Amino acid sequence: MSAIDAMALSDEALEAWMAVKTNRRPLVRTMLALDGFVTAAVTGPRYPDPQDWMCPLMGLPRDVLAKGSATDQAVFASVARIHNQINETLFDRPQDYGPRFATKTSGGIDPRPWCQGFYAAINLNIKSWKRLLDLNNPNHGLLLPILIYCVDKKGRPVLGKPKPGPETAHFIEHEAYKDILLVIPALRELHYATHYDPE
């Protein structure tokens, strides 16, 4: 067991910590959204320092490692553990990667919390994602299966209002999310293996 694993909270304790309303403002409040956010951090443009995204993500002070409480440091270690797990899976066994989607009460899949977490990561580093968000960029399509489930701060669909009709509704509810399994390794390849330049 690594030092990070030894210090980290369980998933249940971490989610309980995120759910408590305090003066800190984490960017996500559920493990599903956290998984989406961390996946974006792993597959998207690189950060110079992991604290640049980990601290804002959890609403922790930038100097948490030096001056944070034991609980705050455990939260930081928990995010680091999740990051390492996702990164190792995508690097060593990409066929084993699977996003953590919610299950609807009806039994279907709800990708929205995970996708919204991914979108929160894009927004935190919007300048670096800008080129990929350009509709004229041929790689923009990699984000579509994720962004189709996202809403902005005003609750509006990020990709605009979907075309009305039962076919579109069925596609969004039962089909579009399946492509996320295909685009995540492609995004990682784009940003890491090819040294994709966001500028």
C-alpha positions as a Markdown table, in Angstrom:
| # | Residue | x | y | z |
|---|---|---|---|---|
| 1 | Met | 0.0 | 0.0 | 0.0 |
| 2 | Ser | 1.4 | 3.4 | -1.0 |
| 3 | Ala | 1.6 | 6.4 | 1.4 |
| 4 | Ile | -1.2 | 8.0 | -0.6 |
| 5 | Asp | -3.5 | 5.0 | -0.3 |
| 6 | Ala | -2.8 | 4.8 | 3.5 |
| 7 | Met | -3.7 | 8.5 | 4.0 |
| 8 | Ala | -6.7 | 8.6 | 1.6 |
| 9 | Leu | -10.3 | 8.4 | 2.8 |
| 10 | Ser | -12.7 | 5.7 | 1.6 |
| 11 | Asp | -15.0 | 6.6 | -1.3 |
| 12 | Glu | -17.9 | 6.7 | 1.2 |
| 13 | Ala | -16.1 | 9.0 | 3.6 |
| 14 | Leu | -14.9 | 11.3 | 0.7 |
| 15 | Glu | -18.4 | 11.6 | -0.7 |
| 16 | Ala | -19.8 | 12.4 | 2.8 |
| 17 | Trp | -17.1 | 15.1 | 3.1 |
| 18 | Met | -18.1 | 16.6 | -0.3 |
| 19 | Ala | -21.8 | 16.6 | 0.6 |
| 20 | Val | -21.3 | 18.7 | 3.8 |
| 21 | Lys | -22.2 | 22.3 | 3.2 |
| 22 | Thr | -19.4 | 24.6 | 4.5 |
| 23 | Asn | -17.6 | 27.7 | 3.4 |
| 24 | Arg | -15.4 | 25.6 | 1.1 |
| 25 | Arg | -16.7 | 25.3 | -2.4 |
| 26 | Pro | -15.8 | 22.1 | -4.2 |
| 27 | Leu | -16.4 | 22.0 | -7.9 |
| 28 | Val | -18.2 | 18.7 | -7.6 |
| 29 | Arg | -20.2 | 17.1 | -4.7 |
| 30 | Thr | -20.6 | 13.4 | -5.8 |
| 31 | Met | -18.2 | 10.6 | -6.5 |
| 32 | Leu | -19.7 | 10.2 | -10.0 |
| 33 | Ala | -18.9 | 13.9 | -10.9 |
| 34 | Leu | -15.5 | 13.5 | -9.2 |
| 35 | Asp | -14.7 | 10.5 | -11.5 |
| 36 | Gly | -15.7 | 12.6 | -14.5 |
| 37 | Phe | -13.6 | 15.5 | -13.4 |
| 38 | Val | -10.5 | 13.4 | -12.7 |
| 39 | Thr | -10.9 | 11.6 | -16.0 |
| 40 | Ala | -10.8 | 15.0 | -17.8 |
| 41 | Ala | -7.7 | 15.9 | -15.8 |
| 42 | Val | -6.0 | 12.6 | -16.8 |
| 43 | Thr | -7.1 | 12.7 | -20.5 |
| 44 | Gly | -7.0 | 16.5 | -21.2 |
| 45 | Pro | -4.4 | 19.2 | -21.4 |
| 46 | Arg | -1.7 | 18.8 | -18.8 |
| 47 | Tyr | -1.5 | 21.0 | -15.7 |
| 48 | Pro | 2.0 | 22.2 | -14.6 |
| 49 | Asp | 1.2 | 21.2 | -11.0 |
| 50 | Pro | -1.5 | 18.7 | -9.9 |
| 51 | Gln | -2.4 | 21.1 | -7.1 |
| 52 | Asp | -3.6 | 23.6 | -9.9 |
| 53 | Trp | -6.7 | 21.4 | -10.4 |
| 54 | Met | -6.9 | 19.2 | -7.2 |
| 55 | Cys | -7.2 | 22.1 | -4.8 |
| 56 | Pro | -9.9 | 24.0 | -6.7 |
| 57 | Leu | -11.7 | 20.7 | -7.4 |
| 58 | Met | -12.2 | 20.1 | -3.7 |
| 59 | Gly | -12.2 | 23.7 | -2.5 |
| 60 | Leu | -8.9 | 23.2 | -0.6 |
| 61 | Pro | -6.3 | 26.0 | -0.1 |
| 62 | Arg | -3.4 | 25.9 | -2.4 |
| 63 | Asp | -1.0 | 25.2 | 0.5 |
| 64 | Val | -3.0 | 22.3 | 1.7 |
| 65 | Leu | 0.0 | 19.9 | 1.8 |
| 66 | Ala | 2.0 | 22.2 | 4.0 |
| 67 | Lys | -0.6 | 23.8 | 6.1 |
| 68 | Gly | -3.9 | 21.9 | 5.7 |
| 69 | Ser | -5.7 | 19.9 | 8.4 |
| 70 | Ala | -5.3 | 16.2 | 8.5 |
| 71 | Thr | -8.7 | 15.8 | 7.0 |
| 72 | Asp | -7.9 | 18.2 | 4.1 |
| 73 | Gln | -4.7 | 16.3 | 3.4 |
| 74 | Ala | -6.6 | 13.0 | 3.4 |
| 75 | Val | -9.1 | 14.5 | 0.9 |
| 76 | Phe | -6.2 | 15.6 | -1.3 |
| 77 | Ala | -4.7 | 12.1 | -1.0 |
| 78 | Ser | -8.0 | 10.6 | -1.9 |
| 79 | Val | -8.2 | 12.6 | -5.2 |
| 80 | Ala | -4.6 | 11.7 | -5.9 |
| 81 | Arg | -5.4 | 8.0 | -5.4 |
| 82 | Ile | -8.4 | 8.2 | -7.8 |
| 83 | His | -6.2 | 10.1 | -10.3 |
| 84 | Asn | -3.5 | 7.4 | -10.1 |
| 85 | Gln | -6.1 | 4.6 | -10.5 |
| 86 | Ile | -7.7 | 6.2 | -13.6 |
| 87 | Asn | -4.3 | 7.1 | -15.1 |
| 88 | Glu | -2.8 | 3.6 | -14.6 |
| 89 | Thr | -5.9 | 1.9 | -16.0 |
| 90 | Leu | -5.9 | 4.1 | -19.2 |
| 91 | Phe | -2.2 | 3.7 | -19.6 |
| 92 | Asp | -1.8 | 0.0 | -18.8 |
| 93 | Arg | -5.2 | -1.5 | -19.5 |
| 94 | Pro | -7.3 | 1.0 | -21.5 |
| 95 | Gln | -9.8 | -1.8 | -22.4 |
| 96 | Asp | -10.6 | -2.1 | -18.6 |
| 97 | Tyr | -11.5 | 1.6 | -18.2 |
| 98 | Gly | -15.1 | 2.4 | -17.5 |
| 99 | Pro | -16.7 | 5.7 | -16.4 |
| 100 | Arg | -18.7 | 5.6 | -13.2 |
| 101 | Phe | -22.2 | 6.4 | -14.4 |
| 102 | Ala | -25.3 | 6.6 | -12.3 |
| 103 | Thr | -28.1 | 4.1 | -12.5 |
| 104 | Lys | -31.7 | 5.5 | -12.9 |
| 105 | Thr | -34.4 | 4.2 | -10.7 |
| 106 | Ser | -35.9 | 2.7 | -13.9 |
| 107 | Gly | -32.7 | 0.7 | -14.3 |
| 108 | Gly | -31.2 | 2.6 | -17.2 |
| 109 | Ile | -27.9 | 4.5 | -17.3 |
| 110 | Asp | -27.6 | 8.2 | -16.4 |
| 111 | Pro | -24.2 | 9.6 | -17.6 |
| 112 | Arg | -25.1 | 13.2 | -16.6 |
| 113 | Pro | -23.3 | 13.5 | -13.2 |
| 114 | Trp | -20.1 | 12.0 | -14.7 |
| 115 | Cys | -20.3 | 14.2 | -17.8 |
| 116 | Gln | -21.0 | 17.3 | -15.7 |
| 117 | Gly | -17.9 | 16.6 | -13.7 |
| 118 | Phe | -15.9 | 16.3 | -16.9 |
| 119 | Tyr | -17.3 | 19.6 | -18.1 |
| 120 | Ala | -16.4 | 21.2 | -14.8 |
| 121 | Ala | -12.8 | 20.2 | -15.4 |
| 122 | Ile | -12.9 | 21.7 | -18.9 |
| 123 | Asn | -14.2 | 25.0 | -17.5 |
| 124 | Leu | -11.5 | 25.1 | -14.8 |
| 125 | Asn | -8.9 | 24.9 | -17.6 |
| 126 | Ile | -10.9 | 26.5 | -20.4 |
| 127 | Lys | -8.0 | 28.2 | -22.2 |
| 128 | Ser | -6.2 | 24.9 | -22.7 |
| 129 | Trp | -9.4 | 23.2 | -23.9 |
| 130 | Lys | -10.4 | 26.1 | -26.2 |
| 131 | Arg | -9.0 | 24.6 | -29.4 |
| 132 | Leu | -10.7 | 21.3 | -28.9 |
| 133 | Leu | -14.0 | 23.1 | -28.2 |
| 134 | Asp | -13.8 | 24.9 | -31.6 |
| 135 | Leu | -16.5 | 23.5 | -33.9 |
| 136 | Asn | -14.1 | 23.7 | -36.8 |
| 137 | Asn | -11.6 | 21.4 | -35.1 |
| 138 | Pro | -11.9 | 17.9 | -36.5 |
| 139 | Asn | -11.2 | 16.5 | -33.0 |
| 140 | His | -14.1 | 18.5 | -31.5 |
| 141 | Gly | -16.3 | 15.4 | -32.1 |
| 142 | Leu | -14.5 | 13.6 | -29.3 |
| 143 | Leu | -16.2 | 15.8 | -26.8 |
| 144 | Leu | -19.7 | 15.5 | -28.2 |
| 145 | Pro | -20.8 | 12.2 | -26.4 |
| 146 | Ile | -19.8 | 14.0 | -23.2 |
| 147 | Leu | -21.1 | 17.5 | -23.8 |
| 148 | Ile | -24.5 | 16.3 | -25.0 |
| 149 | Tyr | -25.3 | 15.6 | -21.4 |
| 150 | Cys | -24.0 | 18.8 | -19.9 |
| 151 | Val | -25.6 | 22.1 | -19.0 |
| 152 | Asp | -24.1 | 25.5 | -18.3 |
| 153 | Lys | -24.4 | 27.5 | -15.1 |
| 154 | Lys | -27.8 | 28.7 | -16.2 |
| 155 | Gly | -29.1 | 25.1 | -16.8 |
| 156 | Arg | -29.0 | 25.4 | -20.6 |
| 157 | Pro | -27.7 | 22.5 | -22.7 |
| 158 | Val | -24.1 | 23.2 | -23.6 |
| 159 | Leu | -24.6 | 22.0 | -27.2 |
| 160 | Gly | -27.8 | 23.9 | -27.6 |
| 161 | Lys | -31.3 | 22.6 | -27.5 |
| 162 | Pro | -31.5 | 19.1 | -29.0 |
| 163 | Lys | -33.6 | 18.5 | -32.1 |
| 164 | Pro | -37.1 | 17.6 | -31.0 |
| 165 | Gly | -38.5 | 14.2 | -31.7 |
| 166 | Pro | -38.5 | 10.6 | -30.3 |
| 167 | Glu | -35.4 | 9.5 | -32.3 |
| 168 | Thr | -33.3 | 12.3 | -30.7 |
| 169 | Ala | -34.7 | 11.6 | -27.2 |
| 170 | His | -34.0 | 7.9 | -27.6 |
| 171 | Phe | -30.5 | 8.5 | -28.8 |
| 172 | Ile | -29.6 | 10.8 | -25.9 |
| 173 | Glu | -31.2 | 8.6 | -23.3 |
| 174 | His | -30.0 | 5.2 | -24.5 |
| 175 | Glu | -27.2 | 5.5 | -27.1 |
| 176 | Ala | -24.9 | 8.6 | -27.0 |
| 177 | Tyr | -23.2 | 7.8 | -23.7 |
| 178 | Lys | -21.9 | 4.5 | -25.1 |
| 179 | Asp | -19.4 | 6.4 | -27.3 |
| 180 | Ile | -17.7 | 7.9 | -24.1 |
| 181 | Leu | -15.9 | 4.6 | -23.7 |
| 182 | Leu | -14.4 | 5.1 | -27.2 |
| 183 | Val | -13.5 | 8.8 | -26.9 |
| 184 | Ile | -11.8 | 8.8 | -23.5 |
| 185 | Pro | -8.7 | 6.7 | -24.7 |
| 186 | Ala | -8.7 | 8.8 | -27.9 |
| 187 | Leu | -8.6 | 12.1 | -25.9 |
| 188 | Arg | -5.8 | 10.7 | -23.8 |
| 189 | Glu | -3.9 | 9.8 | -26.9 |
| 190 | Leu | -4.5 | 13.2 | -28.4 |
| 191 | His | -3.2 | 15.1 | -25.4 |
| 192 | Tyr | -0.4 | 12.8 | -24.3 |
| 193 | Ala | 1.0 | 10.6 | -27.1 |
| 194 | Thr | 0.9 | 13.3 | -29.7 |
| 195 | His | 1.8 | 16.2 | -27.4 |
| 196 | Tyr | -1.3 | 18.1 | -28.5 |
| 197 | Asp | -0.8 | 21.8 | -28.3 |
| 198 | Pro | -3.9 | 23.6 | -26.9 |
| 199 | Glu | -2.6 | 26.9 | -28.3 |
